[in-house]
Amino acid sequence: MIDPPRPNMMFQPSRTEARRFFFNTWRKHKECASLAPIEEMALAILLQHPEYHTQLERPDVYVEKDYQPEAGDANPFLHLGLHLAISEQLSIDQPPGIRRHYQRLLAKYGDEATAQHLIMGCLGEVLWQAQRQGGMLDSRLYLDCLQQY
């Protein structure tokens, strides 16, 4: 049984809670259970990533798995989480202008996956810098990064 999330999960989830959110969303989808709006957003992302369905079927194996990027280990939960963050940002245009950048990238490259992955690269970079400096995400730096594409 997967534990229910803490009430503040969407604001500061632990690694385990974030993964359990994806596992629970996938389980509810498989059981044809109703989904909350954020779960519907996540499910759309999960369905676009069949390469991660094996992991989603095995929470007992993957909920605590450590991924080592230096060994070429891609972390599917980080990838999915960044997609979800971008989808949320686009839905409310936060930071202001992100939606305009997305529309520009979509027009330039012709598909959602490419546009989202370019945004993901910039988001990952500014998140890494914020974490390294112990500060907040720099929205200006984020949007400036997107300008390069």
N, CA, C and O of each residue as an XYZ file, in Angstrom:
596
protein
N       0.845     -1.187      0.000
C       0.000      0.000      0.000
C       0.884      1.241      0.000
O       1.865      1.315      0.740
N       0.536      2.199     -0.821
C       1.284      3.438     -0.908
C       0.674      4.432      0.066
O      -0.543      4.618      0.099
N       1.533      5.071      0.865
C       1.059      6.040      1.850
C       0.441      7.247      1.169
O       0.899      7.654      0.101
N      -0.602      7.833      1.773
C      -1.165      9.061      1.216
C      -0.169     10.207      1.397
O       0.630     10.199      2.334
N      -0.220     11.205      0.486
C       0.716     12.320      0.614
C       0.386     13.200      1.807
O      -0.758     13.246      2.261
N       1.408     13.905      2.316
C       1.178     14.913      3.342
C       0.392     16.057      2.713
O       0.453     16.238      1.497
N      -0.341     16.830      3.501
C      -1.131     17.928      2.953
C      -0.319     18.953      2.164
O      -0.845     19.519      1.206
N       0.924     19.212      2.519
C       1.699     20.214      1.800
C       2.565     19.612      0.701
O       3.522     20.251      0.261
N       2.260     18.416      0.252
C       3.095     17.698     -0.689
C       3.426     18.505     -1.937
O       4.572     18.467     -2.385
N       2.492     19.220     -2.508
C       2.743     19.923     -3.748
C       3.666     21.121     -3.545
O       4.198     21.655     -4.518
N       3.862     21.543     -2.328
C       4.698     22.706     -2.092
C       6.140     22.335     -1.787
O       7.062     22.970     -2.297
N       6.346     21.324     -0.969
C       7.695     20.889     -0.635
C       7.720     19.379     -0.421
O       7.964     18.902      0.687
N       7.467     18.636     -1.489
C       7.450     17.184     -1.300
C       8.854     16.641     -1.117
O       9.819     17.159     -1.678
N       8.948     15.592     -0.322
C      10.207     14.866     -0.246
C      10.364     14.085     -1.551
O       9.428     13.992     -2.346
N      11.520     13.543     -1.755
C      11.748     12.724     -2.948
C      10.743     11.571     -2.997
O      10.163     11.284     -4.044
N      10.548     10.921     -1.861
C       9.626      9.785     -1.791
C       8.194     10.225     -2.075
O       7.477      9.553     -2.816
N       7.773     11.339     -1.497
C       6.406     11.827     -1.718
C       6.181     12.203     -3.181
O       5.117     11.926     -3.734
N       7.162     12.822     -3.800
C       7.022     13.190     -5.209
C       6.879     11.930     -6.065
O       6.055     11.882     -6.978
N       7.671     10.935     -5.768
C       7.571      9.682     -6.525
C       6.240      8.997     -6.262
O       5.614      8.474     -7.184
N       5.809      8.999     -5.012
C       4.530      8.360     -4.686
C       3.370      9.053     -5.399
O       2.394      8.402     -5.773
N       3.471     10.348     -5.587
C       2.449     11.062     -6.347
C       2.326     10.457     -7.746
O       1.214     10.201     -8.208
N       3.441     10.228     -8.417
C       3.406      9.630     -9.759
C       2.915      8.185     -9.709
O       2.116      7.776    -10.552
N       3.383      7.410     -8.731
C       2.910      6.031     -8.597
C       1.400      5.998     -8.366
O       0.697      5.211     -8.999
N       0.899      6.839     -7.473
C      -0.534      6.870     -7.168
C      -1.358      7.305     -8.368
O      -2.424      6.749     -8.631
N      -0.866      8.296     -9.091
C      -1.572      8.755    -10.295
C      -1.657      7.626    -11.304
O      -2.710      7.403    -11.902
N      -0.556      6.913    -11.496
C      -0.533      5.804    -12.451
C      -1.481      4.685    -12.006
O      -2.226      4.130    -12.813
N      -1.440      4.366    -10.714
C      -2.325      3.324    -10.181
C      -3.783      3.715    -10.385
O      -4.585      2.893    -10.827
N      -4.135      4.954    -10.070
C      -5.515      5.411    -10.234
C      -5.942      5.355    -11.698
O      -7.080      5.000    -12.007
N      -5.040      5.701    -12.579
C      -5.324      5.598    -14.014
C      -5.626      4.147    -14.398
O      -6.603      3.879    -15.097
N      -4.793      3.220    -13.944
C      -4.980      1.800    -14.267
C      -6.278      1.251    -13.692
O      -6.889      0.347    -14.263
N      -6.699      1.814    -12.539
C      -7.940      1.373    -11.887
C      -9.160      2.163    -12.373
O     -10.275      1.942    -11.898
N      -8.946      3.080    -13.316
C     -10.021      3.944    -13.825
C     -10.675      4.760    -12.708
O     -11.870      5.051    -12.759
N      -9.887      5.122    -11.712
C     -10.380      5.944    -10.600
C     -10.345      7.412    -11.017
O      -9.614      7.795    -11.930
N     -11.135      8.214    -10.343
C     -11.148      9.641    -10.674
C      -9.839     10.284    -10.205
O      -9.221      9.857     -9.229
N      -9.452     11.309    -10.929
C      -8.198     12.000    -10.661
C      -8.459     13.461    -10.320
O      -9.377     14.083    -10.854
N      -7.648     13.991     -9.434
C      -7.662     15.426     -9.146
C      -7.065     16.146    -10.359
O      -6.355     15.527    -11.152
N      -7.340     17.432    -10.512
C      -6.798     18.156    -11.674
C      -5.280     18.046    -11.828
O      -4.794     17.892    -12.948
N      -4.530     18.121    -10.748
C      -3.074     18.005    -10.850
C      -2.679     16.594    -11.288
O      -1.683     16.417    -11.990
N      -3.451     15.599    -10.878
C      -3.184     14.225    -11.308
C      -3.501     14.064    -12.791
O      -2.805     13.331    -13.494
N      -4.532     14.731    -13.271
C      -4.850     14.685    -14.707
C      -3.699     15.277    -15.516
O      -3.326     14.752    -16.565
N      -3.145     16.376    -15.011
C      -1.999     17.000    -15.672
C      -0.817     16.025    -15.670
O      -0.137     15.867    -16.684
N      -0.581     15.386    -14.550
C       0.525     14.426    -14.442
C       0.286     13.219    -15.347
O       1.214     12.732    -15.992
N      -0.949     12.739    -15.394
C      -1.246     11.573    -16.229
C      -0.947     11.853    -17.694
O      -0.412     10.989    -18.388
N      -1.279     13.026    -18.169
C      -0.976     13.376    -19.560
C       0.525     13.236    -19.820
O       0.936     12.765    -20.881
N       1.324     13.641    -18.861
C       2.781     13.531    -18.987
C       3.212     12.065    -18.927
O       4.054     11.631    -19.713
N       2.636     11.307    -17.999
C       2.981      9.884    -17.879
C       2.665      9.131    -19.168
O       3.435      8.271    -19.596
N       1.545      9.453    -19.775
C       1.151      8.773    -21.007
C       2.071      9.115    -22.174
O       2.190      8.343    -23.125
N       2.714     10.264    -22.098
C       3.665     10.660    -23.143
C       5.039     10.017    -22.938
O       5.930     10.177    -23.773
N       5.208      9.303    -21.851
C       6.501      8.695    -21.535
C       6.360      7.195    -21.259
O       6.549      6.760    -20.123
N       6.033      6.406    -22.277
C       5.886      4.953    -22.069
C       7.174      4.285    -21.603
O       7.136      3.195    -21.034
N       8.320      4.933    -21.842
C       9.591      4.357    -21.400
C       9.692      4.283    -19.882
O      10.564      3.592    -19.356
N       8.801      4.994    -19.163
C       8.820      4.982    -17.697
C       7.710      4.128    -17.087
O       7.621      4.020    -15.864
N       6.878      3.531    -17.907
C       5.744      2.766    -17.373
C       6.194      1.573    -16.542
O       5.527      1.213    -15.572
N       7.306      0.958    -16.901
C       7.818     -0.166    -16.116
C       8.101      0.260    -14.682
O       7.745     -0.444    -13.737
N       8.743      1.419    -14.521
C       9.034      1.917    -13.184
C       7.746      2.250    -12.436
O       7.637      1.981    -11.239
N       6.776      2.832    -13.129
C       5.519      3.208    -12.485
C       4.728      1.999    -11.993
O       3.922      2.110    -11.070
N       4.961      0.859    -12.608
C       4.281     -0.381    -12.208
C       4.923     -1.025    -10.977
O       4.349     -1.946    -10.396
N       6.101     -0.554    -10.575
C       6.852     -1.207     -9.497
C       7.289     -0.217     -8.415
O       8.488     -0.008     -8.227
N       6.338      0.394     -7.702
C       6.752      1.322     -6.649
C       7.626      0.674     -5.593
O       8.485      1.333     -5.007
N       7.415     -0.606     -5.346
C       8.212     -1.299     -4.338
C       9.701     -1.308     -4.700
O      10.552     -1.337     -3.811
N      10.013     -1.284     -5.970
C      11.393     -1.319     -6.436
C      11.960      0.089     -6.629
O      13.125      0.343     -6.322
N      11.120      1.010     -7.142
C      11.652      2.286     -7.606
C      11.409      3.483     -6.685
O      11.968      4.553     -6.929
N      10.600      3.339     -5.640
C      10.317      4.504     -4.802
C      11.566      5.039     -4.107
O      11.672      6.245     -3.888
N      12.497      4.183     -3.762
C      13.706      4.618     -3.064
C      14.979      4.457     -3.895
O      16.085      4.638     -3.384
N      14.823      4.118     -5.167
C      16.014      3.895     -6.008
C      16.809      5.190     -6.165
O      16.252      6.258     -6.415
N      18.111      5.064     -6.015
C      19.011      6.185     -6.263
C      19.471      6.117     -7.711
O      19.849      5.056     -8.207
N      19.436      7.251     -8.375
C      19.891      7.348     -9.761
C      21.209      8.116     -9.762
O      21.331      9.157     -9.115
N      22.178      7.605    -10.481
C      23.512      8.189    -10.524
C      23.766      8.780    -11.921
O      24.145      8.051    -12.838
N      23.560     10.086    -12.088
C      23.751     10.691    -13.407
C      25.165     10.505    -13.951
O      25.357     10.359    -15.158
N      26.153     10.512    -13.056
C      27.535     10.339    -13.504
C      27.774      8.940    -14.083
O      28.752      8.719    -14.798
N      26.882      8.006    -13.773
C      26.974      6.653    -14.324
C      26.029      6.481    -15.518
O      25.838      5.373    -16.020
N      25.443      7.598    -15.961
C      24.528      7.540    -17.101
C      23.116      7.155    -16.725
O      22.303      6.843    -17.596
N      22.811      7.172    -15.428
C      21.481      6.830    -14.917
C      20.544      8.029    -15.043
O      20.718      9.027    -14.343
N      19.570      7.941    -15.918
C      18.575      9.015    -16.031
C      17.503      8.794    -14.960
O      17.016      7.677    -14.785
N      17.150      9.838    -14.264
C      16.136      9.753    -13.211
C      14.768     10.065    -13.821
O      14.479     11.224    -14.117
N      13.924      9.052    -14.013
C      12.629      9.291    -14.647
C      11.736     10.210    -13.817
O      10.924     10.952    -14.370
N      11.879     10.166    -12.510
C      11.011     10.973    -11.650
C      11.391     12.450    -11.709
O      10.529     13.325    -11.635
N      12.669     12.714    -11.840
C      13.101     14.096    -12.043
C      12.565     14.614    -13.368
O      12.049     15.729    -13.446
N      12.688     13.810    -14.396
C      12.203     14.194    -15.723
C      10.699     14.480    -15.689
O      10.240     15.511    -16.180
N       9.951     13.560    -15.109
C       8.497     13.737    -15.021
C       8.133     14.950    -14.168
O       7.213     15.698    -14.499
N       8.857     15.137    -13.073
C       8.597     16.268    -12.188
C       8.858     17.601    -12.873
O       8.110     18.559    -12.678
N       9.921     17.666    -13.679
C      10.197     18.897    -14.417
C       9.111     19.165    -15.447
O       8.692     20.307    -15.632
N       8.651     18.105    -16.120
C       7.522     18.270    -17.049
C       6.299     18.828    -16.325
O       5.627     19.732    -16.822
N       6.022     18.276    -15.147
C       4.857     18.724    -14.389
C       5.017     20.178    -13.962
O       4.068     20.958    -14.048
N       6.201     20.545    -13.506
C       6.450     21.938    -13.118
C       6.231     22.870    -14.304
O       5.618     23.928    -14.158
N       6.726     22.486    -15.472
C       6.561     23.312    -16.664
C       5.084     23.414    -17.037
O       4.608     24.494    -17.387
N       4.363     22.311    -16.966
C       2.929     22.343    -17.282
C       2.182     23.283    -16.342
O       1.305     24.033    -16.772
N       2.532     23.241    -15.057
C       1.908     24.152    -14.099
C       2.276     25.596    -14.407
O       1.418     26.477    -14.357
N       3.532     25.846    -14.722
C       3.966     27.203    -15.062
C       3.210     27.727    -16.274
O       2.767     28.876    -16.287
N       3.065     26.892    -17.282
C       2.365     27.311    -18.492
C       0.888     27.591    -18.215
O       0.306     28.505    -18.798
N       0.288     26.806    -17.327
C      -1.140     26.968    -17.056
C      -1.463     28.304    -16.398
O      -2.576     28.814    -16.526
N      -0.478     28.870    -15.689
C      -0.721     30.153    -15.002
C       0.215     31.265    -15.491
O       0.222     32.364    -14.936
N       0.995     30.978    -16.521
C       1.977     31.922    -17.067
C       2.858     32.500    -15.967
O       2.981     33.715    -15.814
N       3.465     31.598    -15.207
C       4.353     31.999    -14.118
C       5.673     31.266    -14.250
O       5.656     30.036    -14.209
N       6.781     31.897    -14.399
C       6.954     33.338    -14.372
C       6.314     33.997    -15.598
O       6.228     33.400    -16.671
N       5.872     35.234    -15.411
C       5.203     35.930    -16.530
C       6.089     35.937    -17.779
O       7.248     36.353    -17.738
N       5.524     35.476    -18.866
C       6.245     35.395    -20.124
C       6.596     33.981    -20.533
O       6.946     33.746    -21.689
N       6.511     33.027    -19.608
C       6.868     31.640    -19.930
C       5.962     31.082    -21.028
O       6.420     30.349    -21.905
N       4.693     31.427    -20.977
C       3.748     30.937    -21.992
C       4.112     31.484    -23.376
O       4.031     30.764    -24.371
N       4.510     32.745    -23.434
C       4.909     33.356    -24.704
C       6.139     32.633    -25.265
O       6.202     32.344    -26.460
N       7.107     32.346    -24.403
C       8.293     31.603    -24.840
C       7.910     30.212    -25.348
O       8.418     29.752    -26.370
N       7.018     29.560    -24.631
C       6.584     28.226    -25.042
C       5.921     28.286    -26.423
O       6.222     27.466    -27.290
N       5.027     29.244    -26.627
C       4.350     29.377    -27.926
C       5.359     29.652    -29.035
O       5.223     29.124    -30.139
N       6.363     30.468    -28.755
C       7.405     30.761    -29.734
C       8.193     29.495    -30.067
O       8.453     29.216    -31.238
N       8.573     28.727    -29.044
C       9.311     27.485    -29.264
C       8.466     26.458    -30.004
O       8.962     25.731    -30.864
N       7.208     26.408    -29.666
C       6.294     25.488    -30.339
C       6.198     25.824    -31.824
O       6.239     24.931    -32.670
N       6.069     27.112    -32.138
C       5.991     27.537    -33.540
C       7.311     27.265    -34.266
O       7.313     26.860    -35.429
N       8.419     27.488    -33.581
C       9.733     27.329    -34.211
C      10.093     25.869    -34.463
O      10.608     25.529    -35.529
N       9.820     25.000    -33.476
C      10.249     23.612    -33.570
C       9.145     22.646    -33.962
O       9.429     21.516    -34.358
N       7.891     23.068    -33.859
C       6.787     22.287    -34.382
C       6.223     21.180    -33.520
O       5.282     20.502    -33.932
N       6.773     20.978    -32.333
C       6.163     19.951    -31.480
C       6.352     20.274    -30.006
O       7.319     20.916    -29.598
N       5.385     19.799    -29.225
C       5.363     20.081    -27.792
C       6.562     19.483    -27.067
O       7.125     20.112    -26.172
N       6.951     18.279    -27.446
C       8.051     17.602    -26.744
C       9.339     18.406    -26.854
O      10.037     18.597    -25.858
N       9.658     18.873    -28.043
C      10.879     19.660    -28.213
C      10.798     20.952    -27.415
O      11.749     21.316    -26.723
N       9.674     21.645    -27.507
C       9.503     22.904    -26.774
C       9.651     22.669    -25.277
O      10.353     23.418    -24.596
N       8.998     21.637    -24.762
C       9.084     21.358    -23.327
C      10.502     20.962    -22.911
O      10.966     21.372    -21.847
N      11.183     20.185    -23.721
C      12.531     19.753    -23.352
C      13.533     20.906    -23.387
O      14.475     20.926    -22.595
N      13.346     21.850    -24.282
C      14.206     23.040    -24.269
C      13.964     23.851    -22.998
O      14.906     24.312    -22.354
N      12.691     24.019    -22.647
C      12.356     24.722    -21.408
C      12.935     23.967    -20.215
O      13.450     24.574    -19.276
N      12.847     22.643    -20.259
C      13.341     21.819    -19.165
C      14.833     22.022    -18.937
O      15.288     22.051    -17.794
N      15.587     22.160    -20.005
C      17.019     22.404    -19.858
C      17.287     23.698    -19.101
O      18.148     23.747    -18.223
N      16.542     24.748    -19.448
C      16.707     26.036    -18.760
C      16.223     25.945    -17.316
O      16.878     26.463    -16.411
N      15.091     25.297    -17.093
C      14.574     25.157    -15.736
C      15.555     24.384    -14.867
O      15.824     24.773    -13.731
N      16.087     23.294    -15.398
C      17.061     22.510    -14.651
C      18.279     23.337    -14.268
O      18.789     23.230    -13.153
N      18.737     24.156    -15.197
C      19.902     25.001    -14.935
C      19.628     26.018    -13.824
O      20.438     26.166    -12.909
N      18.494     26.717    -13.898
C      18.224     27.738    -12.876
C      17.889     27.098    -11.529
O      18.174     27.685    -10.485
N      17.297     25.920    -11.534
C      17.062     25.216    -10.272
C      18.386     24.797     -9.639
O      18.566     24.922     -8.428
N      19.299     24.306    -10.450
C      20.608     23.903     -9.951
C      21.331     25.108     -9.353
O      21.925     25.013     -8.279
N      21.279     26.246    -10.059
C      21.940     27.450     -9.545
C      21.303     27.929     -8.246
O      22.007     28.312     -7.312
N      19.973     27.907     -8.183
C      19.282     28.332     -6.960
C      19.664     27.422     -5.792
O      19.917     27.898     -4.686
N      19.703     26.138     -6.039
C      20.061     25.191     -4.987
C      21.507     25.395     -4.541
O      21.805     25.383     -3.347
N      22.379     25.579     -5.487
C      23.793     25.774     -5.179
C      24.026     27.046     -4.359
O      24.881     27.081     -3.474
N      23.248     28.091     -4.671
C      23.401     29.370     -3.975
C      22.506     29.488     -2.745
O      22.604     30.455     -1.990
N      21.635     28.502     -2.549
C      20.734     28.529     -1.409
C      19.688     29.625     -1.508
O      19.252     30.166     -0.492
N      19.286     29.953     -2.724
C      18.319     31.034     -2.928
C      17.102     30.590     -3.715
O      16.820     29.401     -3.861
N      16.407     31.567     -4.206
C      15.188     31.339     -4.978
C      15.532     31.207     -6.469
O      16.607     31.616     -6.907
N      14.623     30.642     -7.220
C      14.776     30.542     -8.660
C      14.792     31.948     -9.254
O      13.939     32.773     -8.926
N      15.746     32.218    -10.113
C      15.890     33.520    -10.758
C      15.069     33.518    -12.048
O      15.509     32.993    -13.071
N      13.878     34.108    -11.992
C      12.970     34.122    -13.144
C      13.583     34.811    -14.350
O      13.387     34.375    -15.484
N      14.319     35.877    -14.113
C      14.954     36.617    -15.226
C      15.955     35.723    -15.937
O      15.973     35.660    -17.166
N      16.784     35.035    -15.171
C      17.767     34.128    -15.737
C      17.079     33.005    -16.519
O      17.537     32.618    -17.594
N      15.994     32.497    -15.979
C      15.202     31.434    -16.623
C      14.698     31.899    -17.986
O      14.893     31.218    -18.993
N      14.053     33.057    -18.012
C      13.507     33.568    -19.270
C      14.611     33.962    -20.244
O      14.464     33.784    -21.453
N      15.710     34.495    -19.727
C      16.853     34.827    -20.592
C      17.423     33.577    -21.242
O      17.803     33.597    -22.413
N      17.481     32.501    -20.491
C      17.964     31.228    -21.023
C      17.096     30.770    -22.190
O      17.605     30.274    -23.195
N      15.790     30.940    -22.052
C      14.867     30.513    -23.112
C      15.040     31.333    -24.386
O      14.752     30.855    -25.483
N      15.507     32.560    -24.237
C      15.715     33.447    -25.386
C      16.712     32.877    -26.367
O      16.652     33.188    -27.557
N      17.636     32.044    -25.894
C      18.684     31.517    -26.775
C      18.162     30.540    -27.812
O      18.860     30.241    -28.781
N      16.963     30.044    -27.631
C      16.414     29.049    -28.577
C      15.551     29.730    -29.596
O      14.999     29.072    -30.477
